[in-house]
């Protein structure tokens, strides 16, 4: 499946900003399941240089600075991605008891793959409460695929999607207690549950294609950036799960980056000198392209 | 030799191992160096020792080594200085040195590996948690370490065990007590006990600092020019700001805060009064996670956004490299012997205190079974931990620890409670045994490390207090003896004959410029307020003595002037003024002593202290001492009813003398560079504005003839000009003559004309953007003020029409001058101080992906 994603972030300031430095994690990486065909970052006001580097997780980070006074800033990422999901990992995982998967994490040769994702990170602190929530799905000898699948389903059913209740820094304990949140929170809950019982889990930032109900016109820019989680199974690799949509990601999920939690892959970070108050506006558009390589004009 | 005043006989027999375990063990004799030292102290006698201790304590205070966080009610206790140093013989030290260097090399290699290939984790030598579960393992710093960015500085804490061997208690990349403290304690020791050094050959410390400076220079990305090296401090609110300032001035580095630096084009620039200046090397005293709010902690206002990217692009070097605090993880200690074997095929020369990392089942059980005998430490700071004083845990605390450890075993270690050796310490006129911990300092040099031949030892009555925190207690100088005399070494290099040396002027950071300007203003403001209050107190005395209604009227006029000059409205003007004028004592008391009242003497002194503190490395040492002494000690203890008694007058007279001392010291000791210019510009502006406010309040309104002369006399006296006026004019108190002296006379240092001429001279000498063709706004303003002065004259200003209640031309002139000077002050701020704009964090919207 081929997609064109356009992700715009705009900042508007009450006072001029004198100098602003930013770090963007917006352009998709390649994964075993996807290839990024082309991508670009447009910044207004114009910047002379955008530096790209790979972070610890091999995500693509971009650094730029606006060194002249400005009252607004917009960053647009446009990417074309081919997604081809191979579902065999889940089937292999269905053969492996979850305890065995856990044992494998600390074996030599696996350690450096799993270790970054096993411990507390800025947004996810393991706790007994999270372990308690996870345990009903992790009966003795149950396969890792089934167990995590069920955890995902339970989060989908137990938690209510509500963008008004949480923000970027709502603590996990609060999300767990209130059972409200957005995709970011659901993913953090799942990651916290898995780490609390000794598994390695990571946060995936990306997009999902939203299908328009028949008869309605597709609304350009009405999509949002999306997030889900992934669990590490030694010898097999990472298996993705989307608790917000209760599904294993397949052709409609586009990965941008992954990390321990949101803080590692936050699409944009910045420090501005001055600026007074600021407003943020985000618009995301995911469009399916014809597969024949001919680009549409979206 | 016995001294009658000495409460303790200091015979060697009285230095038994049981009492001073640091000196010897039961089986070994007291080493020679200690015998010599104690014999010397014994000759000095108890009272001699006590007297010198007082000197040392005074020096400690004056040098500011006390953790004096301004306005912090929970300011830690003062440190005391102990005159008995810790002494290492040269053989003892050689062994210590080898151990320290080996450990530093090992830790350097560990930090390189953890931020690089991570072979230690891959090969199972070190558990992954030690890095990945540790808060100071900063992922953005991955790959930043390498041959050109080693662990530059290393400072372990060591304790001597009862068996005489040394044990490392903790490893630090950014010690709470930096090397500047060791330097300071040596300085105090050599000043207050110079003779003590005579019988001994004590290693000097200067070589170490020379090595440090060389190392910093070697880190510079560019080797063509003299590198620009700065010392980055969290700022004057930091408890160790003293040490930062002290070290900066010793090493000759500008002392800089994060807000003084800006990253542009991946280079770090220092905002200085001469414009932006590129920084090559940063010696940092700011904790890792605060260094770059863009990539590390976003809420840090102390760091430099973009620093890490500048480091990555090789444009700046940081010492210690950001991320190196991972070596402070106490759990590493449990693995050091194995790592040392693995990499170096040798034993660790300096053992660590026995450490059990709870991430391993067996070790965890051991710790849980011995909670009462071990010190429990988290691997990184964690909030809300119960107290951990071994042997003193309540049942509830024990339970809390058990739960915490079981919930996250990998976050805790148990460490053996070391029985610390005791050192002889002079306390309350006796020699007593005190437990001690020493900090040693190392700096990288080529592929290895050099150790400072000395260190800092802290002693305390309570050993566990010493282990728990760094506050309170006594500090001791730490000596290393050498067989042969050290060459006289200091930081100065020898020039080759005929070598041409050009002076290097350090850039003056904008924030320092601002503080100097305000130090000048506050010093002058305090002095002027003093003089006016002094005139008022004299008048108050006359009123009470002679009950003359004219005195009363001029007193009222002066009191109103005080409110106008100090801007402490409503005060003696406006609502409620009558009551205050009738009994001015309450208001006067507040204007002298109330630190909360902006404009009072006390509050101006505090502000002066704060401004001067931030630039203390730029002020003459004695000048800073005066200010600090005033800030701490000028606090008249008088009640309201004692206002007229003469005690306040005495206090104020003292204050004036001290402030004049400060003025004289800065005038006679500072080179006429930008720093001095700004201090003096602040002073001149303030003096001019004060004079204008005083004249506006006293000479502009017409008075009755009987009081007029009195007020004019008081004005002259307040301006310290009465004698000059009498000598020069020997006549009546004529307004035009007063104005000739106080406004027009450009050769008289108290006149307005003099201030304007000085300002003109100083402002023209400031570094201006040479490329700009435009006349500079600051120069323009002072030119205009001088031109206006030139257009007027004292006779003209003293003119008025019959029946008018004021001198209108004088009023207009003063108003216009005031407006221009206020504008000049604002303009200088804009031009030179580049007022830092508050940084803010820009964040993404949350990922709100919908179902």
HADDOCK unambig.tbl for C-alpha pairs under 7 A between the chains (distance, minus, plus):
assign (segid A and resid 21 and name CA) (segid B and resid 306 and name CA) 6.81 0.50 0.50
assign (segid A and resid 55 and name CA) (segid B and resid 140 and name CA) 6.97 0.50 0.50
assign (segid A and resid 56 and name CA) (segid B and resid 139 and name CA) 6.15 0.50 0.50
assign (segid A and resid 56 and name CA) (segid B and resid 140 and name CA) 6.79 0.50 0.50
assign (segid A and resid 56 and name CA) (segid B and resid 142 and name CA) 6.55 0.50 0.50
assign (segid A and resid 108 and name CA) (segid B and resid 122 and name CA) 6.57 0.50 0.50
assign (segid A and resid 108 and name CA) (segid B and resid 124 and name CA) 6.97 0.50 0.50
assign (segid A and resid 109 and name CA) (segid B and resid 122 and name CA) 6.85 0.50 0.50
assign (segid A and resid 111 and name CA) (segid B and resid 122 and name CA) 6.59 0.50 0.50
assign (segid A and resid 112 and name CA) (segid B and resid 122 and name CA) 6.31 0.50 0.50
assign (segid A and resid 115 and name CA) (segid B and resid 128 and name CA) 6.05 0.50 0.50
assign (segid A and resid 115 and name CA) (segid B and resid 132 and name CA) 6.58 0.50 0.50
assign (segid A and resid 116 and name CA) (segid B and resid 132 and name CA) 5.67 0.50 0.50
assign (segid A and resid 119 and name CA) (segid B and resid 132 and name CA) 6.92 0.50 0.50
assign (segid A and resid 119 and name CA) (segid B and resid 133 and name CA) 5.36 0.50 0.50
assign (segid A and resid 120 and name CA) (segid B and resid 133 and name CA) 6.41 0.50 0.50
assign (segid A and resid 163 and name CA) (segid B and resid 848 and name CA) 6.75 0.50 0.50
assign (segid A and resid 167 and name CA) (segid B and resid 846 and name CA) 6.31 0.50 0.50
assign (segid A and resid 168 and name CA) (segid B and resid 846 and name CA) 5.09 0.50 0.50
assign (segid A and resid 182 and name CA) (segid B and resid 848 and name CA) 5.26 0.50 0.50
assign (segid A and resid 182 and name CA) (segid B and resid 849 and name CA) 6.71 0.50 0.50
assign (segid A and resid 183 and name CA) (segid B and resid 847 and name CA) 6.57 0.50 0.50
assign (segid A and resid 183 and name CA) (segid B and resid 848 and name CA) 5.64 0.50 0.50
assign (segid A and resid 183 and name CA) (segid B and resid 849 and name CA) 5.31 0.50 0.50
assign (segid A and resid 183 and name CA) (segid B and resid 850 and name CA) 6.77 0.50 0.50
assign (segid A and resid 184 and name CA) (segid B and resid 847 and name CA) 5.55 0.50 0.50
assign (segid A and resid 184 and name CA) (segid B and resid 848 and name CA) 6.60 0.50 0.50
assign (segid A and resid 224 and name CA) (segid B and resid 848 and name CA) 6.17 0.50 0.50
assign (segid A and resid 224 and name CA) (segid B and resid 849 and name CA) 5.30 0.50 0.50
assign (segid A and resid 225 and name CA) (segid B and resid 847 and name CA) 5.32 0.50 0.50
assign (segid A and resid 225 and name CA) (segid B and resid 848 and name CA) 6.40 0.50 0.50
assign (segid A and resid 225 and name CA) (segid B and resid 849 and name CA) 5.59 0.50 0.50
assign (segid A and resid 226 and name CA) (segid B and resid 847 and name CA) 5.45 0.50 0.50
assign (segid A and resid 226 and name CA) (segid B and resid 848 and name CA) 6.22 0.50 0.50
assign (segid A and resid 226 and name CA) (segid B and resid 849 and name CA) 4.12 0.50 0.50
assign (segid A and resid 227 and name CA) (segid B and resid 847 and name CA) 6.45 0.50 0.50
assign (segid A and resid 227 and name CA) (segid B and resid 849 and name CA) 6.57 0.50 0.50
assign (segid A and resid 244 and name CA) (segid B and resid 850 and name CA) 6.87 0.50 0.50
assign (segid A and resid 244 and name CA) (segid B and resid 851 and name CA) 5.26 0.50 0.50
assign (segid A and resid 245 and name CA) (segid B and resid 851 and name CA) 4.84 0.50 0.50
assign (segid A and resid 266 and name CA) (segid B and resid 844 and name CA) 6.49 0.50 0.50
assign (segid A and resid 267 and name CA) (segid B and resid 844 and name CA) 6.15 0.50 0.50
assign (segid A and resid 268 and name CA) (segid B and resid 843 and name CA) 6.19 0.50 0.50
assign (segid A and resid 268 and name CA) (segid B and resid 844 and name CA) 5.17 0.50 0.50
assign (segid A and resid 269 and name CA) (segid B and resid 294 and name CA) 6.71 0.50 0.50
assign (segid A and resid 269 and name CA) (segid B and resid 842 and name CA) 5.78 0.50 0.50
assign (segid A and resid 269 and name CA) (segid B and resid 843 and name CA) 5.14 0.50 0.50
assign (segid A and resid 269 and name CA) (segid B and resid 844 and name CA) 6.48 0.50 0.50
assign (segid A and resid 270 and name CA) (segid B and resid 294 and name CA) 5.92 0.50 0.50
assign (segid A and resid 270 and name CA) (segid B and resid 841 and name CA) 5.84 0.50 0.50
assign (segid A and resid 270 and name CA) (segid B and resid 842 and name CA) 4.64 0.50 0.50
assign (segid A and resid 270 and name CA) (segid B and resid 843 and name CA) 6.50 0.50 0.50
assign (segid A and resid 271 and name CA) (segid B and resid 294 and name CA) 6.07 0.50 0.50
assign (segid A and resid 271 and name CA) (segid B and resid 305 and name CA) 6.62 0.50 0.50
assign (segid A and resid 271 and name CA) (segid B and resid 839 and name CA) 6.38 0.50 0.50
assign (segid A and resid 271 and name CA) (segid B and resid 840 and name CA) 5.57 0.50 0.50
assign (segid A and resid 271 and name CA) (segid B and resid 841 and name CA) 4.70 0.50 0.50
assign (segid A and resid 271 and name CA) (segid B and resid 842 and name CA) 5.71 0.50 0.50
assign (segid A and resid 272 and name CA) (segid B and resid 839 and name CA) 5.44 0.50 0.50
assign (segid A and resid 272 and name CA) (segid B and resid 840 and name CA) 5.32 0.50 0.50
assign (segid A and resid 272 and name CA) (segid B and resid 841 and name CA) 6.47 0.50 0.50
assign (segid A and resid 272 and name CA) (segid B and resid 842 and name CA) 6.96 0.50 0.50
assign (segid A and resid 273 and name CA) (segid B and resid 837 and name CA) 5.68 0.50 0.50
assign (segid A and resid 273 and name CA) (segid B and resid 838 and name CA) 5.86 0.50 0.50
assign (segid A and resid 273 and name CA) (segid B and resid 839 and name CA) 4.26 0.50 0.50
assign (segid A and resid 273 and name CA) (segid B and resid 840 and name CA) 6.35 0.50 0.50
assign (segid A and resid 274 and name CA) (segid B and resid 837 and name CA) 5.23 0.50 0.50
assign (segid A and resid 274 and name CA) (segid B and resid 838 and name CA) 5.64 0.50 0.50
assign (segid A and resid 274 and name CA) (segid B and resid 839 and name CA) 5.92 0.50 0.50
